[in-house]
Amino acid sequence: MGLIEIVITICAVAQPSDCRVKHLQFVYEGSLSQCAKNAQLEIAKWIGDNPDWFATRWRCEDPQRRDKEI
């Protein structure tokens, strides 16, 4: 597949109602459904670097496909 994007909803630990959407792109050779199952590792890495945030939900997208739809 190549480049893939995990779209994560993150919320602030100090204020859980303060939520945002974060896009993480990386090279991945599996399907979108496999990505969604394996995304926890990449999310854990991001949370490790950003401990003031926690993830509430996520999904995987093909960023090239999304760019064509816009």
Secondary structure by P-SEA (a helix, b strand, c coil): ccbbbbbbbccccccccbbbbbbbbbbbcccaaaaaaaaaaaaaaaaaacccccccccccccaaaaaaac
